[in-house]
Amino acid sequence: GECHAGRYETSIMMAADPDRVDNDVRAGLSEVPISLSVKLREGVVDFQEMGLSDAYCGDPAEATATEGNELLERLATMVVTEVLEAMRGE
């Protein structure tokens, strides 16, 4: 839930396109322990109303390219598995 531009997504960006991550800014960001998915389930759809004044939640300062590469590998495996199962009619 603490995913929007947080550790998860920032790690993926650091692995996939590191030039698009401003590490000086990222390293200085404080953790925002607000779950985007919980807020959406509660019907809150505006970042400001969610308490996400800087439009991120989670902890982007803890992101790493190593974790991003691991996540991309897992995501790729998940997609390939789903495609192969669909092709086999499973």
Buried (B, 14 or more C-beta within 10 A) or exposed (E): BBBBBBBBBBBBBBBBEEEEBEEEEBEEBEBBEBBBEEBEEEEBEEBEEBEBEEEBBBBBBBBEBEBBBBBBEEEEEEEEEEEEEEEEEE
